[in-house]
Each structure stands twice: as C-alpha cells, then as structure tokens.
Amino acid sequence: DEGGVKILPIGEPYLTEMICDWVGAGKAQGHFSPKNDKYYEIREWYKQNGNKIQLDKETRKEIEKRLEI
C-alpha cells in the first residue's frame, strides 16, 4: 500500500453512465439544457466544479471531449 489515493481510469459503459447521471441530477434540480445543446447545463456545472473531481487524465480528457470543453 502506497498510502494516498490511486486514481483509476473510468471505462465504458461507466463513463457514459456517469455523464447521464449528471444530466439527470441537473434535471432533478430544475436545470434543463436547450434542445440544440444537450450538454449546456452540465458543461457549465463541470466548468465550475470539474477541478474538484479526482479523475484519471484520460478520463478527464474524454469527458471534456464529450462536453465540448
């Protein structure tokens, strides 16, 4: 045991599920994205909070690609 936290990559289908969970959580709180930009709300949330989430480098890269950041 090295101590500390070991950050592992998130693969499919779990990465897609996590993003869908973010969309659902936003909707549950009354935040809806416009039809022409389905990720608008979570993109804005991620810009403010993404730095607080411990993610593997490649996982973060893929999330930001999908959210078009």
PyMOL Python script that loads the backbone (N, CA, C, O; Angstrom):
from pymol import cmd

cmd.read_pdbstr("""\
ATOM      1  N   ASP A   1       0.848  -1.183   0.000  1.00  0.00           N
ATOM      2  CA  ASP A   1       0.000   0.000   0.000  1.00  0.00           C
ATOM      3  C   ASP A   1       0.885   1.236   0.000  1.00  0.00           C
ATOM      4  O   ASP A   1       1.725   1.410   0.883  1.00  0.00           O
ATOM      5  N   GLU A   2       0.694   2.083  -0.988  1.00  0.00           N
ATOM      6  CA  GLU A   2       1.485   3.301  -1.115  1.00  0.00           C
ATOM      7  C   GLU A   2       0.931   4.429  -0.258  1.00  0.00           C
ATOM      8  O   GLU A   2       1.576   5.466  -0.107  1.00  0.00           O
ATOM      9  N   GLY A   3      -0.259   4.237   0.305  1.00  0.00           N
ATOM     10  CA  GLY A   3      -0.916   5.327   1.008  1.00  0.00           C
ATOM     11  C   GLY A   3      -1.492   6.292  -0.011  1.00  0.00           C
ATOM     12  O   GLY A   3      -1.095   6.262  -1.176  1.00  0.00           O
ATOM     13  N   GLY A   4      -2.377   7.109   0.384  1.00  0.00           N
ATOM     14  CA  GLY A   4      -2.957   8.066  -0.539  1.00  0.00           C
ATOM     15  C   GLY A   4      -4.006   7.444  -1.440  1.00  0.00           C
ATOM     16  O   GLY A   4      -4.474   6.329  -1.210  1.00  0.00           O
ATOM     17  N   VAL A   5      -4.357   8.183  -2.455  1.00  0.00           N
ATOM     18  CA  VAL A   5      -5.433   7.787  -3.361  1.00  0.00           C
ATOM     19  C   VAL A   5      -4.848   7.367  -4.700  1.00  0.00           C
ATOM     20  O   VAL A   5      -3.982   8.054  -5.242  1.00  0.00           O
ATOM     21  N   LYS A   6      -5.308   6.262  -5.231  1.00  0.00           N
ATOM     22  CA  LYS A   6      -4.910   5.829  -6.568  1.00  0.00           C
ATOM     23  C   LYS A   6      -6.102   6.080  -7.491  1.00  0.00           C
ATOM     24  O   LYS A   6      -7.168   5.490  -7.316  1.00  0.00           O
ATOM     25  N   ILE A   7      -5.915   6.949  -8.460  1.00  0.00           N
ATOM     26  CA  ILE A   7      -6.993   7.316  -9.374  1.00  0.00           C
ATOM     27  C   ILE A   7      -6.944   6.392 -10.583  1.00  0.00           C
ATOM     28  O   ILE A   7      -5.929   6.313 -11.276  1.00  0.00           O
ATOM     29  N   LEU A   8      -8.036   5.703 -10.827  1.00  0.00           N
ATOM     30  CA  LEU A   8      -8.123   4.744 -11.921  1.00  0.00           C
ATOM     31  C   LEU A   8      -8.953   5.308 -13.065  1.00  0.00           C
ATOM     32  O   LEU A   8      -9.836   6.136 -12.839  1.00  0.00           O
ATOM     33  N   PRO A   9      -8.681   4.872 -14.289  1.00  0.00           N
ATOM     34  CA  PRO A   9      -9.499   5.323 -15.421  1.00  0.00           C
ATOM     35  C   PRO A   9     -10.920   4.764 -15.318  1.00  0.00           C
ATOM     36  O   PRO A   9     -11.144   3.693 -14.755  1.00  0.00           O
ATOM     37  N   ILE A  10     -11.857   5.506 -15.868  1.00  0.00           N
ATOM     38  CA  ILE A  10     -13.251   5.059 -15.929  1.00  0.00           C
ATOM     39  C   ILE A  10     -13.525   4.657 -17.372  1.00  0.00           C
ATOM     40  O   ILE A  10     -13.450   5.485 -18.280  1.00  0.00           O
ATOM     41  N   GLY A  11     -13.840   3.399 -17.576  1.00  0.00           N
ATOM     42  CA  GLY A  11     -14.101   2.898 -18.925  1.00  0.00           C
ATOM     43  C   GLY A  11     -15.581   2.869 -19.243  1.00  0.00           C
ATOM     44  O   GLY A  11     -16.423   3.236 -18.424  1.00  0.00           O
ATOM     45  N   GLU A  12     -15.874   2.428 -20.443  1.00  0.00           N
ATOM     46  CA  GLU A  12     -17.266   2.258 -20.858  1.00  0.00           C
ATOM     47  C   GLU A  12     -17.819   0.994 -20.242  1.00  0.00           C
ATOM     48  O   GLU A  12     -17.051   0.053 -20.042  1.00  0.00           O
ATOM     49  N   PRO A  13     -19.071   0.910 -19.935  1.00  0.00           N
ATOM     50  CA  PRO A  13     -20.120   1.912 -20.152  1.00  0.00           C
ATOM     51  C   PRO A  13     -20.240   2.896 -18.998  1.00  0.00           C
ATOM     52  O   PRO A  13     -21.152   3.723 -18.980  1.00  0.00           O
ATOM     53  N   TYR A  14     -19.323   2.813 -18.027  1.00  0.00           N
ATOM     54  CA  TYR A  14     -19.446   3.592 -16.797  1.00  0.00           C
ATOM     55  C   TYR A  14     -19.239   5.088 -17.012  1.00  0.00           C
ATOM     56  O   TYR A  14     -19.846   5.902 -16.316  1.00  0.00           O
ATOM     57  N   LEU A  15     -18.395   5.453 -17.961  1.00  0.00           N
ATOM     58  CA  LEU A  15     -18.183   6.865 -18.251  1.00  0.00           C
ATOM     59  C   LEU A  15     -19.461   7.490 -18.805  1.00  0.00           C
ATOM     60  O   LEU A  15     -19.865   8.573 -18.383  1.00  0.00           O
ATOM     61  N   THR A  16     -20.087   6.806 -19.742  1.00  0.00           N
ATOM     62  CA  THR A  16     -21.351   7.299 -20.300  1.00  0.00           C
ATOM     63  C   THR A  16     -22.414   7.371 -19.212  1.00  0.00           C
ATOM     64  O   THR A  16     -23.182   8.332 -19.154  1.00  0.00           O
ATOM     65  N   GLU A  17     -22.462   6.366 -18.354  1.00  0.00           N
ATOM     66  CA  GLU A  17     -23.445   6.352 -17.264  1.00  0.00           C
ATOM     67  C   GLU A  17     -23.232   7.530 -16.318  1.00  0.00           C
ATOM     68  O   GLU A  17     -24.202   8.134 -15.861  1.00  0.00           O
ATOM     69  N   MET A  18     -21.984   7.862 -16.020  1.00  0.00           N
ATOM     70  CA  MET A  18     -21.697   8.979 -15.130  1.00  0.00           C
ATOM     71  C   MET A  18     -22.187  10.293 -15.734  1.00  0.00           C
ATOM     72  O   MET A  18     -22.791  11.110 -15.039  1.00  0.00           O
ATOM     73  N   ILE A  19     -21.930  10.496 -17.020  1.00  0.00           N
ATOM     74  CA  ILE A  19     -22.382  11.715 -17.681  1.00  0.00           C
ATOM     75  C   ILE A  19     -23.909  11.775 -17.699  1.00  0.00           C
ATOM     76  O   ILE A  19     -24.490  12.836 -17.472  1.00  0.00           O
ATOM     77  N   CYS A  20     -24.553  10.655 -17.964  1.00  0.00           N
ATOM     78  CA  CYS A  20     -26.026  10.604 -17.927  1.00  0.00           C
ATOM     79  C   CYS A  20     -26.547  10.919 -16.525  1.00  0.00           C
ATOM     80  O   CYS A  20     -27.570  11.587 -16.377  1.00  0.00           O
ATOM     81  N   ASP A  21     -25.851  10.445 -15.509  1.00  0.00           N
ATOM     82  CA  ASP A  21     -26.233  10.757 -14.127  1.00  0.00           C
ATOM     83  C   ASP A  21     -26.151  12.260 -13.871  1.00  0.00           C
ATOM     84  O   ASP A  21     -27.015  12.823 -13.198  1.00  0.00           O
ATOM     85  N   TRP A  22     -25.124  12.906 -14.401  1.00  0.00           N
ATOM     86  CA  TRP A  22     -25.001  14.355 -14.242  1.00  0.00           C
ATOM     87  C   TRP A  22     -26.170  15.072 -14.901  1.00  0.00           C
ATOM     88  O   TRP A  22     -26.728  16.011 -14.332  1.00  0.00           O
ATOM     89  N   VAL A  23     -26.542  14.630 -16.106  1.00  0.00           N
ATOM     90  CA  VAL A  23     -27.683  15.231 -16.812  1.00  0.00           C
ATOM     91  C   VAL A  23     -28.948  15.050 -15.971  1.00  0.00           C
ATOM     92  O   VAL A  23     -29.703  16.002 -15.767  1.00  0.00           O
ATOM     93  N   GLY A  24     -29.176  13.837 -15.488  1.00  0.00           N
ATOM     94  CA  GLY A  24     -30.361  13.553 -14.680  1.00  0.00           C
ATOM     95  C   GLY A  24     -30.395  14.354 -13.390  1.00  0.00           C
ATOM     96  O   GLY A  24     -31.451  14.847 -12.995  1.00  0.00           O
ATOM     97  N   ALA A  25     -29.257  14.489 -12.733  1.00  0.00           N
ATOM     98  CA  ALA A  25     -29.194  15.267 -11.493  1.00  0.00           C
ATOM     99  C   ALA A  25     -29.523  16.731 -11.763  1.00  0.00           C
ATOM    100  O   ALA A  25     -30.211  17.376 -10.971  1.00  0.00           O
ATOM    101  N   GLY A  26     -29.033  17.247 -12.874  1.00  0.00           N
ATOM    102  CA  GLY A  26     -29.347  18.631 -13.238  1.00  0.00           C
ATOM    103  C   GLY A  26     -30.833  18.824 -13.477  1.00  0.00           C
ATOM    104  O   GLY A  26     -31.424  19.798 -13.009  1.00  0.00           O
ATOM    105  N   LYS A  27     -31.435  17.894 -14.207  1.00  0.00           N
ATOM    106  CA  LYS A  27     -32.874  17.974 -14.473  1.00  0.00           C
ATOM    107  C   LYS A  27     -33.671  17.879 -13.176  1.00  0.00           C
ATOM    108  O   LYS A  27     -34.663  18.587 -13.006  1.00  0.00           O
ATOM    109  N   ALA A  28     -33.246  17.015 -12.265  1.00  0.00           N
ATOM    110  CA  ALA A  28     -33.934  16.862 -10.981  1.00  0.00           C
ATOM    111  C   ALA A  28     -33.897  18.162 -10.176  1.00  0.00           C
ATOM    112  O   ALA A  28     -34.771  18.412  -9.345  1.00  0.00           O
ATOM    113  N   GLN A  29     -32.878  18.986 -10.428  1.00  0.00           N
ATOM    114  CA  GLN A  29     -32.754  20.267  -9.736  1.00  0.00           C
ATOM    115  C   GLN A  29     -33.351  21.411 -10.548  1.00  0.00           C
ATOM    116  O   GLN A  29     -33.221  22.578 -10.179  1.00  0.00           O
ATOM    117  N   GLY A  30     -34.009  21.066 -11.660  1.00  0.00           N
ATOM    118  CA  GLY A  30     -34.687  22.080 -12.464  1.00  0.00           C
ATOM    119  C   GLY A  30     -33.830  22.756 -13.515  1.00  0.00           C
ATOM    120  O   GLY A  30     -34.203  23.809 -14.033  1.00  0.00           O
ATOM    121  N   HIS A  31     -32.690  22.172 -13.838  1.00  0.00           N
ATOM    122  CA  HIS A  31     -31.797  22.751 -14.848  1.00  0.00           C
ATOM    123  C   HIS A  31     -31.932  21.960 -16.149  1.00  0.00           C
ATOM    124  O   HIS A  31     -31.583  20.781 -16.208  1.00  0.00           O
ATOM    125  N   PHE A  32     -32.435  22.613 -17.174  1.00  0.00           N
ATOM    126  CA  PHE A  32     -32.651  21.950 -18.459  1.00  0.00           C
ATOM    127  C   PHE A  32     -31.829  22.648 -19.536  1.00  0.00           C
ATOM    128  O   PHE A  32     -31.821  23.876 -19.622  1.00  0.00           O
ATOM    129  N   SER A  33     -31.139  21.864 -20.353  1.00  0.00           N
ATOM    130  CA  SER A  33     -30.356  22.405 -21.458  1.00  0.00           C
ATOM    131  C   SER A  33     -31.259  22.650 -22.652  1.00  0.00           C
ATOM    132  O   SER A  33     -32.269  21.967 -22.817  1.00  0.00           O
ATOM    133  N   PRO A  34     -30.902  23.630 -23.496  1.00  0.00           N
ATOM    134  CA  PRO A  34     -31.681  23.841 -24.719  1.00  0.00           C
ATOM    135  C   PRO A  34     -31.566  22.622 -25.636  1.00  0.00           C
ATOM    136  O   PRO A  34     -30.577  21.891 -25.582  1.00  0.00           O
ATOM    137  N   LYS A  35     -32.569  22.410 -26.470  1.00  0.00           N
ATOM    138  CA  LYS A  35     -32.589  21.225 -27.342  1.00  0.00           C
ATOM    139  C   LYS A  35     -31.409  21.185 -28.303  1.00  0.00           C
ATOM    140  O   LYS A  35     -30.966  20.105 -28.693  1.00  0.00           O
ATOM    141  N   ASN A  36     -30.895  22.353 -28.689  1.00  0.00           N
ATOM    142  CA  ASN A  36     -29.784  22.377 -29.645  1.00  0.00           C
ATOM    143  C   ASN A  36     -28.415  22.196 -28.973  1.00  0.00           C
ATOM    144  O   ASN A  36     -27.391  22.186 -29.657  1.00  0.00           O
ATOM    145  N   ASP A  37     -28.389  22.053 -27.646  1.00  0.00           N
ATOM    146  CA  ASP A  37     -27.130  21.865 -26.915  1.00  0.00           C
ATOM    147  C   ASP A  37     -27.410  21.052 -25.649  1.00  0.00           C
ATOM    148  O   ASP A  37     -27.507  21.606 -24.554  1.00  0.00           O
ATOM    149  N   LYS A  38     -27.536  19.742 -25.811  1.00  0.00           N
ATOM    150  CA  LYS A  38     -27.989  18.880 -24.708  1.00  0.00           C
ATOM    151  C   LYS A  38     -27.063  18.854 -23.501  1.00  0.00           C
ATOM    152  O   LYS A  38     -27.482  18.448 -22.417  1.00  0.00           O
ATOM    153  N   TYR A  39     -25.818  19.276 -23.664  1.00  0.00           N
ATOM    154  CA  TYR A  39     -24.875  19.260 -22.550  1.00  0.00           C
ATOM    155  C   TYR A  39     -24.605  20.643 -21.961  1.00  0.00           C
ATOM    156  O   TYR A  39     -23.706  20.788 -21.133  1.00  0.00           O
ATOM    157  N   TYR A  40     -25.353  21.648 -22.363  1.00  0.00           N
ATOM    158  CA  TYR A  40     -25.081  23.017 -21.907  1.00  0.00           C
ATOM    159  C   TYR A  40     -25.011  23.109 -20.380  1.00  0.00           C
ATOM    160  O   TYR A  40     -24.031  23.612 -19.830  1.00  0.00           O
ATOM    161  N   GLU A  41     -26.048  22.623 -19.701  1.00  0.00           N
ATOM    162  CA  GLU A  41     -26.111  22.752 -18.244  1.00  0.00           C
ATOM    163  C   GLU A  41     -24.964  22.014 -17.546  1.00  0.00           C
ATOM    164  O   GLU A  41     -24.342  22.567 -16.639  1.00  0.00           O
ATOM    165  N   ILE A  42     -24.679  20.779 -17.953  1.00  0.00           N
ATOM    166  CA  ILE A  42     -23.598  20.068 -17.260  1.00  0.00           C
ATOM    167  C   ILE A  42     -22.229  20.616 -17.656  1.00  0.00           C
ATOM    168  O   ILE A  42     -21.280  20.534 -16.877  1.00  0.00           O
ATOM    169  N   ARG A  43     -22.122  21.171 -18.857  1.00  0.00           N
ATOM    170  CA  ARG A  43     -20.856  21.804 -19.250  1.00  0.00           C
ATOM    171  C   ARG A  43     -20.564  22.975 -18.310  1.00  0.00           C
ATOM    172  O   ARG A  43     -19.445  23.121 -17.818  1.00  0.00           O
ATOM    173  N   GLU A  44     -21.576  23.807 -18.067  1.00  0.00           N
ATOM    174  CA  GLU A  44     -21.389  24.949 -17.179  1.00  0.00           C
ATOM    175  C   GLU A  44     -21.097  24.483 -15.749  1.00  0.00           C
ATOM    176  O   GLU A  44     -20.248  25.055 -15.065  1.00  0.00           O
ATOM    177  N   TRP A  45     -21.805  23.444 -15.303  1.00  0.00           N
ATOM    178  CA  TRP A  45     -21.555  22.889 -13.970  1.00  0.00           C
ATOM    179  C   TRP A  45     -20.129  22.345 -13.887  1.00  0.00           C
ATOM    180  O   TRP A  45     -19.422  22.588 -12.909  1.00  0.00           O
ATOM    181  N   TYR A  46     -19.713  21.610 -14.916  1.00  0.00           N
ATOM    182  CA  TYR A  46     -18.384  20.996 -14.925  1.00  0.00           C
ATOM    183  C   TYR A  46     -17.288  22.068 -14.929  1.00  0.00           C
ATOM    184  O   TYR A  46     -16.259  21.902 -14.275  1.00  0.00           O
ATOM    185  N   LYS A  47     -17.502  23.152 -15.654  1.00  0.00           N
ATOM    186  CA  LYS A  47     -16.510  24.232 -15.679  1.00  0.00           C
ATOM    187  C   LYS A  47     -16.280  24.790 -14.274  1.00  0.00           C
ATOM    188  O   LYS A  47     -15.163  25.181 -13.936  1.00  0.00           O
ATOM    189  N   GLN A  48     -17.328  24.828 -13.463  1.00  0.00           N
ATOM    190  CA  GLN A  48     -17.217  25.360 -12.101  1.00  0.00           C
ATOM    191  C   GLN A  48     -16.751  24.309 -11.092  1.00  0.00           C
ATOM    192  O   GLN A  48     -16.137  24.652 -10.081  1.00  0.00           O
ATOM    193  N   ASN A  49     -17.038  23.040 -11.358  1.00  0.00           N
ATOM    194  CA  ASN A  49     -16.802  22.000 -10.356  1.00  0.00           C
ATOM    195  C   ASN A  49     -15.854  20.884 -10.776  1.00  0.00           C
ATOM    196  O   ASN A  49     -15.434  20.089  -9.937  1.00  0.00           O
ATOM    197  N   GLY A  50     -15.514  20.812 -12.049  1.00  0.00           N
ATOM    198  CA  GLY A  50     -14.689  19.712 -12.542  1.00  0.00           C
ATOM    199  C   GLY A  50     -13.345  19.594 -11.850  1.00  0.00           C
ATOM    200  O   GLY A  50     -12.814  18.495 -11.694  1.00  0.00           O
ATOM    201  N   ASN A  51     -12.793  20.729 -11.434  1.00  0.00           N
ATOM    202  CA  ASN A  51     -11.489  20.703 -10.759  1.00  0.00           C
ATOM    203  C   ASN A  51     -11.569  20.066  -9.371  1.00  0.00           C
ATOM    204  O   ASN A  51     -10.537  19.736  -8.786  1.00  0.00           O
ATOM    205  N   LYS A  52     -12.779  19.889  -8.839  1.00  0.00           N
ATOM    206  CA  LYS A  52     -12.961  19.274  -7.523  1.00  0.00           C
ATOM    207  C   LYS A  52     -13.084  17.750  -7.609  1.00  0.00           C
ATOM    208  O   LYS A  52     -13.063  17.063  -6.588  1.00  0.00           O
ATOM    209  N   ILE A  53     -13.214  17.228  -8.835  1.00  0.00           N
ATOM    210  CA  ILE A  53     -13.424  15.799  -9.046  1.00  0.00           C
ATOM    211  C   ILE A  53     -12.084  15.142  -9.371  1.00  0.00           C
ATOM    212  O   ILE A  53     -11.388  15.571 -10.292  1.00  0.00           O
ATOM    213  N   GLN A  54     -11.727  14.118  -8.630  1.00  0.00           N
ATOM    214  CA  GLN A  54     -10.487  13.398  -8.906  1.00  0.00           C
ATOM    215  C   GLN A  54     -10.736  12.428 -10.052  1.00  0.00           C
ATOM    216  O   GLN A  54     -11.478  11.456  -9.908  1.00  0.00           O
ATOM    217  N   LEU A  55     -10.113  12.700 -11.186  1.00  0.00           N
ATOM    218  CA  LEU A  55     -10.279  11.874 -12.378  1.00  0.00           C
ATOM    219  C   LEU A  55      -8.926  11.542 -12.980  1.00  0.00           C
ATOM    220  O   LEU A  55      -7.997  12.348 -12.927  1.00  0.00           O
ATOM    221  N   ASP A  56      -8.824  10.366 -13.543  1.00  0.00           N
ATOM    222  CA  ASP A  56      -7.673   9.964 -14.338  1.00  0.00           C
ATOM    223  C   ASP A  56      -7.533  10.933 -15.517  1.00  0.00           C
ATOM    224  O   ASP A  56      -8.532  11.440 -16.027  1.00  0.00           O
ATOM    225  N   LYS A  57      -6.312  11.185 -15.942  1.00  0.00           N
ATOM    226  CA  LYS A  57      -6.041  12.140 -17.022  1.00  0.00           C
ATOM    227  C   LYS A  57      -6.825  11.809 -18.294  1.00  0.00           C
ATOM    228  O   LYS A  57      -7.426  12.698 -18.897  1.00  0.00           O
ATOM    229  N   GLU A  58      -6.822  10.551 -18.701  1.00  0.00           N
ATOM    230  CA  GLU A  58      -7.526  10.155 -19.928  1.00  0.00           C
ATOM    231  C   GLU A  58      -9.044  10.236 -19.759  1.00  0.00           C
ATOM    232  O   GLU A  58      -9.758  10.573 -20.704  1.00  0.00           O
ATOM    233  N   THR A  59      -9.533   9.930 -18.567  1.00  0.00           N
ATOM    234  CA  THR A  59     -10.964  10.041 -18.294  1.00  0.00           C
ATOM    235  C   THR A  59     -11.395  11.498 -18.396  1.00  0.00           C
ATOM    236  O   THR A  59     -12.412  11.805 -19.019  1.00  0.00           O
ATOM    237  N   ARG A  60     -10.630  12.394 -17.789  1.00  0.00           N
ATOM    238  CA  ARG A  60     -10.940  13.826 -17.850  1.00  0.00           C
ATOM    239  C   ARG A  60     -10.929  14.309 -19.303  1.00  0.00           C
ATOM    240  O   ARG A  60     -11.805  15.064 -19.725  1.00  0.00           O
ATOM    241  N   LYS A  61      -9.941  13.870 -20.046  1.00  0.00           N
ATOM    242  CA  LYS A  61      -9.831  14.256 -21.457  1.00  0.00           C
ATOM    243  C   LYS A  61     -11.073  13.815 -22.234  1.00  0.00           C
ATOM    244  O   LYS A  61     -11.595  14.579 -23.047  1.00  0.00           O
ATOM    245  N   GLU A  62     -11.546  12.601 -21.994  1.00  0.00           N
ATOM    246  CA  GLU A  62     -12.723  12.080 -22.692  1.00  0.00           C
ATOM    247  C   GLU A  62     -13.990  12.824 -22.276  1.00  0.00           C
ATOM    248  O   GLU A  62     -14.831  13.132 -23.122  1.00  0.00           O
ATOM    249  N   ILE A  63     -14.133  13.113 -20.995  1.00  0.00           N
ATOM    250  CA  ILE A  63     -15.297  13.876 -20.531  1.00  0.00           C
ATOM    251  C   ILE A  63     -15.318  15.241 -21.208  1.00  0.00           C
ATOM    252  O   ILE A  63     -16.355  15.665 -21.717  1.00  0.00           O
ATOM    253  N   GLU A  64     -14.198  15.919 -21.217  1.00  0.00           N
ATOM    254  CA  GLU A  64     -14.129  17.254 -21.803  1.00  0.00           C
ATOM    255  C   GLU A  64     -14.350  17.215 -23.309  1.00  0.00           C
ATOM    256  O   GLU A  64     -14.890  18.162 -23.881  1.00  0.00           O
ATOM    257  N   LYS A  65     -13.944  16.148 -23.944  1.00  0.00           N
ATOM    258  CA  LYS A  65     -14.225  15.968 -25.374  1.00  0.00           C
ATOM    259  C   LYS A  65     -15.730  15.841 -25.600  1.00  0.00           C
ATOM    260  O   LYS A  65     -16.287  16.494 -26.483  1.00  0.00           O
ATOM    261  N   ARG A  66     -16.378  15.009 -24.807  1.00  0.00           N
ATOM    262  CA  ARG A  66     -17.820  14.799 -24.965  1.00  0.00           C
ATOM    263  C   ARG A  66     -18.626  16.046 -24.634  1.00  0.00           C
ATOM    264  O   ARG A  66     -19.648  16.316 -25.264  1.00  0.00           O
ATOM    265  N   LEU A  67     -18.163  16.806 -23.643  1.00  0.00           N
ATOM    266  CA  LEU A  67     -18.872  18.028 -23.260  1.00  0.00           C
ATOM    267  C   LEU A  67     -18.483  19.216 -24.132  1.00  0.00           C
ATOM    268  O   LEU A  67     -19.024  20.312 -23.986  1.00  0.00           O
ATOM    269  N   GLU A  68     -17.545  18.986 -25.032  1.00  0.00           N
ATOM    270  CA  GLU A  68     -17.042  20.013 -25.954  1.00  0.00           C
ATOM    271  C   GLU A  68     -16.460  21.206 -25.196  1.00  0.00           C
ATOM    272  O   GLU A  68     -16.811  22.361 -25.434  1.00  0.00           O
ATOM    273  N   ILE A  69     -15.559  20.877 -24.277  1.00  0.00           N
ATOM    274  CA  ILE A  69     -14.870  21.916 -23.489  1.00  0.00           C
ATOM    275  C   ILE A  69     -13.468  22.074 -24.044  1.00  0.00           C
ATOM    276  O   ILE A  69     -12.695  22.891 -23.544  1.00  0.00           O
TER     277      ILE A  69
END
""", "prot")
cmd.dss("prot")
cmd.show_as("cartoon", "prot")
cmd.util.cbc("prot")
cmd.orient("prot")
